[in-house]
Amino acid sequence: MDTLDKAERRHQRALERLRLLRPFDDEFMRCLFRDNIPLAQFTLRILTGRNDIVITKCETQKDMKRLGGARSLCLDLYAKDTIFRIYNMETQRESGGADPKRARYHSSVVDIENLDASQDFSELPETYIIFITETDFFGEGKPVYRIERTNLDTGKPFADGTHILYVNGAYRGDSDIGKLMHDFSCASADDMNFRIMADNTRYLKENEKGVRSMCKVIEELVKEEREEERQDVKEEIVEKMLRNKALPLEEISKYFDLSLDEVKRIQARLSA
C-alpha cells in the first residue's frame, strides 16, 4: 500500500509539472516534436523563412557520440529534408547555453556526422543550426539573427553551406515568428496562435495516452535530476577532501565509488 501511495504521489507531481510545461521546456519539446514531421516542417519553415522545406526525417534527443574523448551532443531536434539539407533546432532557456562557440561546435559535429570517409568534401550537406533563446541573446530586438560566413576582403558570401540562426524567443509581433514564439511560451493550448501547435500540445496535456507518455518522461527526468544532484554533492565532498589532502586518490576513489580517472579529473579542475 505504501509503495502504491508513493507511486501515486509521483504521478500527481508529474501531472502538476506537466500543466506548467511549455514548448520551451526540454521535457515537453522532446515529446512535442518526437517523430512529428508535420510540426517540425511547419516550425522550420517559419524560422528559416523557406517555404520549400519538405521534411522527410525528424528525431528528438538524437545522440551524436564522438570518439577519442571528444565531447558528445544530444540534439533537441534533428531533421532532414528532401534535398538532404540538415536542421538542428535547440531551445535555450539560459543565455549561457547559446554561446556562439556552442553553435560552432554543433555545426562541426553535424558536419562530421554527415560525411563518410569515402565521400568528397563537396558532398557535405547544407546545414541549419537554429538556437531559439528564451531571451533576446543579442539584445537588438530582432526576431531572428542570421549568422553567415563572409569573405571580409571581397564582401561576398563564403558559400560553405552552413547557416546559424539565433531566434529571439522574447519577440512578439504580428509576423509568424512572433506568433510562434508566443506559442513556445504558452503552457495552455487554448492560448496558442497556431492550430498545429495547439492540437499537439492538447494531445500531450489532455489525451489519456499523451498524458501517460508525458508523465513517464517527467518521472524519468526527475530521477535523472536527483542522480545529478547526488553526483554534484559527491563531487563537492571529493573537492574538499582533495583540497585538504585528506586521503590518497586511490582511497577517495574506492570510498566514493568513483573511478581513479574521475577523481583525477576533479583534481585537475581544482588546479585549473
C-alpha positions as CSV (number, residue, x, y, z in Angstrom):
1,M,0.0,0.0,0.0
2,D,2.8,2.4,0.9
3,T,4.5,1.6,-2.4
4,L,1.3,2.4,-4.3
5,D,0.9,5.7,-2.3
6,K,4.5,6.7,-3.4
7,A,3.8,5.9,-7.0
8,E,0.5,7.9,-6.9
9,R,2.4,10.9,-5.3
10,R,5.0,10.7,-8.0
11,H,2.3,10.6,-10.6
12,Q,0.4,13.6,-9.1
13,R,3.7,15.6,-9.0
14,A,4.3,14.8,-12.7
15,L,0.8,16.0,-13.6
16,E,1.4,19.2,-11.7
17,R,4.6,19.7,-13.6
18,L,3.0,18.9,-16.9
19,R,0.4,21.6,-16.5
20,L,3.2,24.2,-16.3
21,L,5.3,22.9,-19.2
22,R,5.7,24.9,-22.4
23,P,7.4,24.0,-25.8
24,F,10.4,26.0,-24.4
25,D,10.9,23.3,-21.7
26,D,13.2,20.5,-22.7
27,E,11.0,17.6,-21.5
28,F,7.9,18.9,-23.3
29,M,9.7,19.8,-26.5
30,R,11.2,16.3,-26.8
31,C,7.7,14.8,-26.8
32,L,6.0,17.5,-28.8
33,F,8.4,17.1,-31.8
34,R,9.1,13.4,-31.4
35,D,8.6,11.8,-34.9
36,N,6.3,14.7,-35.6
37,I,7.3,15.6,-39.2
38,P,4.3,17.9,-39.9
39,L,5.1,20.1,-36.8
40,A,8.9,20.1,-37.5
41,Q,8.3,21.1,-41.1
42,F,5.8,23.9,-40.0
43,T,8.2,25.2,-37.4
44,L,11.3,25.1,-39.6
45,R,9.6,26.8,-42.5
46,I,8.7,29.8,-40.2
47,L,12.1,30.0,-38.6
48,T,14.1,29.8,-41.8
49,G,11.7,31.7,-44.0
50,R,11.9,28.9,-46.5
51,N,8.5,27.6,-47.6
52,D,10.2,25.0,-49.9
53,I,11.3,22.8,-46.9
54,V,9.8,19.3,-47.1
55,I,10.9,17.3,-44.1
56,T,11.5,13.5,-44.5
57,K,13.0,12.6,-41.2
58,C,12.7,14.0,-37.7
59,E,14.3,12.9,-34.4
60,T,14.4,14.4,-30.9
61,Q,17.2,13.8,-28.4
62,K,19.5,12.5,-31.1
63,D,22.8,11.3,-29.6
64,M,25.9,12.2,-31.5
65,K,28.7,10.4,-29.7
66,R,32.2,11.5,-30.5
67,L,35.2,9.1,-30.2
68,G,38.5,9.7,-28.6
69,G,37.3,11.7,-25.6
70,A,35.7,14.4,-27.7
71,R,32.5,16.0,-26.3
72,S,29.3,14.3,-27.5
73,L,26.0,16.1,-28.2
74,C,22.4,15.2,-27.6
75,L,20.4,17.3,-30.1
76,D,16.9,18.6,-29.3
77,L,15.7,18.3,-32.8
78,Y,17.5,16.8,-35.8
79,A,15.8,16.8,-39.2
80,K,16.4,16.2,-42.9
81,D,14.6,17.4,-46.0
82,T,14.0,16.0,-49.5
83,I,17.2,17.7,-50.8
84,F,19.3,16.4,-47.9
85,R,19.6,19.7,-46.0
86,I,20.1,19.1,-42.3
87,Y,18.4,21.0,-39.5
88,N,19.4,21.1,-35.8
89,M,17.0,23.1,-33.7
90,E,17.7,23.8,-30.0
91,T,15.8,25.6,-27.3
92,Q,18.0,27.5,-24.9
93,R,16.4,29.0,-21.8
94,E,19.7,30.2,-20.3
95,S,21.9,32.6,-22.3
96,G,25.0,30.5,-21.3
97,G,23.6,27.6,-23.4
98,A,23.6,29.8,-26.5
99,D,27.3,30.7,-26.5
100,P,28.5,31.3,-30.2
101,K,31.2,28.6,-29.8
102,R,28.5,26.1,-28.8
103,A,26.7,26.9,-32.1
104,R,30.1,26.4,-33.9
105,Y,30.6,23.1,-32.2
106,H,27.0,21.9,-33.1
107,S,27.8,22.8,-36.7
108,S,31.0,20.9,-36.8
109,V,29.6,17.8,-35.1
110,V,26.6,17.7,-37.6
111,D,29.2,18.0,-40.4
112,I,31.2,15.1,-39.1
113,E,28.0,13.0,-38.8
114,N,27.2,13.6,-42.4
115,L,30.4,12.9,-44.3
116,D,31.8,9.4,-44.7
117,A,35.4,8.6,-45.2
118,S,34.8,7.7,-48.9
119,Q,32.9,11.0,-49.6
120,D,34.3,14.2,-51.1
121,F,34.1,17.4,-49.1
122,S,31.8,18.8,-51.8
123,E,29.2,16.3,-50.7
124,L,28.7,17.9,-47.3
125,P,25.1,18.8,-47.0
126,E,23.8,22.3,-46.4
127,T,23.1,22.7,-42.6
128,Y,21.0,24.9,-40.4
129,I,21.9,25.3,-36.7
130,I,19.0,27.1,-35.0
131,F,19.1,28.3,-31.4
132,I,15.8,29.5,-30.0
133,T,16.7,31.6,-27.0
134,E,14.0,32.5,-24.4
135,T,15.5,36.0,-24.1
136,D,16.9,38.3,-26.8
137,F,20.5,36.9,-26.9
138,F,21.9,39.8,-28.9
139,G,19.7,42.5,-27.4
140,E,18.8,44.3,-30.6
141,G,15.1,43.5,-30.7
142,K,15.3,41.5,-34.0
143,P,13.1,38.4,-34.4
144,V,15.9,36.4,-35.9
145,Y,19.7,36.9,-36.2
146,R,21.2,35.1,-39.2
147,I,24.9,34.2,-39.0
148,E,26.6,33.6,-42.3
149,R,30.3,33.4,-43.2
150,T,31.6,36.2,-45.3
151,N,34.8,36.9,-47.2
152,L,35.8,40.1,-45.5
153,D,38.1,41.4,-48.3
154,T,35.6,40.9,-51.1
155,G,32.4,41.4,-49.1
156,K,30.9,38.4,-50.7
157,P,29.4,35.3,-49.0
158,F,31.7,32.4,-48.2
159,A,29.3,29.9,-49.6
160,D,30.2,26.8,-47.5
161,G,26.6,25.8,-46.9
162,T,26.5,26.5,-43.2
163,H,23.8,28.7,-41.6
164,I,23.4,29.6,-37.9
165,L,20.2,31.3,-36.7
166,Y,19.5,32.8,-33.3
167,V,15.7,33.1,-32.9
168,N,14.6,35.7,-30.3
169,G,12.1,33.8,-28.1
170,A,11.1,37.1,-26.4
171,Y,10.0,38.6,-29.7
172,R,6.3,39.3,-30.0
173,G,4.9,40.7,-33.2
174,D,2.3,40.1,-35.9
175,S,4.7,38.1,-38.0
176,D,4.6,34.3,-38.0
177,I,7.8,34.2,-36.0
178,G,6.3,36.5,-33.3
179,K,3.2,34.3,-33.1
180,L,5.3,31.1,-33.0
181,M,7.5,32.5,-30.2
182,H,4.3,33.3,-28.3
183,D,3.2,29.7,-28.7
184,F,6.6,28.4,-27.5
185,S,6.0,30.3,-24.3
186,C,2.4,29.0,-23.7
187,A,1.6,26.3,-21.1
188,S,-2.0,26.1,-22.4
189,A,-3.1,25.0,-25.8
190,D,-6.1,27.4,-25.6
191,D,-3.6,30.4,-25.6
192,M,-1.7,29.4,-28.7
193,N,-2.0,31.0,-32.1
194,F,-1.3,28.1,-34.4
195,R,-3.7,25.1,-34.5
196,I,-0.9,22.6,-35.2
197,M,0.9,23.7,-32.1
198,A,-2.3,23.8,-30.0
199,D,-3.5,20.4,-31.2
200,N,-0.2,18.6,-30.4
201,T,0.0,20.4,-27.0
202,R,-3.5,19.5,-26.2
203,Y,-2.8,15.8,-27.0
204,L,0.1,15.7,-24.6
205,K,-1.7,17.5,-21.8
206,E,-5.3,16.3,-22.1
207,N,-5.4,13.0,-24.0
208,E,-5.0,10.0,-21.7
209,K,-2.3,8.3,-23.9
210,G,-0.4,11.6,-24.4
211,V,-0.6,12.4,-20.7
212,R,0.7,8.9,-19.8
213,S,3.7,9.3,-22.1
214,M,4.5,12.7,-20.8
215,C,4.3,11.6,-17.1
216,K,6.7,8.8,-17.9
217,V,9.2,11.2,-19.4
218,I,8.8,13.6,-16.5
219,E,9.3,10.9,-13.9
220,E,12.4,9.7,-15.7
221,L,13.8,13.2,-15.8
222,V,13.1,13.8,-12.1
223,K,15.1,10.6,-11.4
224,E,17.9,11.9,-13.6
225,E,17.9,15.3,-11.9
226,R,18.1,13.6,-8.5
227,E,21.0,11.5,-9.6
228,E,22.8,14.6,-11.0
229,E,22.2,16.3,-7.6
230,R,23.6,13.4,-5.7
231,Q,26.6,13.3,-8.1
232,D,27.2,17.1,-7.6
233,V,27.1,16.6,-3.8
234,K,29.5,13.7,-4.0
235,E,31.9,15.8,-6.2
236,E,31.7,18.7,-3.8
237,I,32.8,16.5,-0.9
238,V,35.6,15.0,-3.0
239,E,36.8,18.5,-3.9
240,K,37.0,19.4,-0.1
241,M,38.9,16.2,0.6
242,L,41.3,16.9,-2.3
243,R,41.9,20.5,-1.1
244,N,42.6,19.2,2.4
245,K,44.7,16.3,1.1
246,A,42.6,14.1,3.5
247,L,43.2,10.8,1.7
248,P,45.2,9.3,-1.2
249,L,43.5,9.5,-4.5
250,E,43.0,5.7,-4.6
251,E,41.2,5.6,-1.3
252,I,38.9,8.5,-2.3
253,S,38.1,6.6,-5.5
254,K,37.1,3.5,-3.5
255,Y,35.2,5.3,-0.8
256,F,33.1,7.4,-3.1
257,D,32.7,4.7,-5.8
258,L,34.4,6.8,-8.4
259,S,37.0,5.7,-10.9
260,L,40.5,6.9,-10.4
261,D,40.2,8.9,-13.6
262,E,37.1,10.7,-12.3
263,V,39.0,11.7,-9.1
264,K,41.9,12.9,-11.2
265,R,39.5,14.9,-13.4
266,I,38.1,16.6,-10.3
267,Q,41.7,17.3,-9.1
268,A,42.7,18.8,-12.4
269,R,39.6,21.0,-12.3
270,L,40.7,22.4,-9.0
271,S,44.2,23.1,-10.3
272,A,42.9,24.9,-13.4
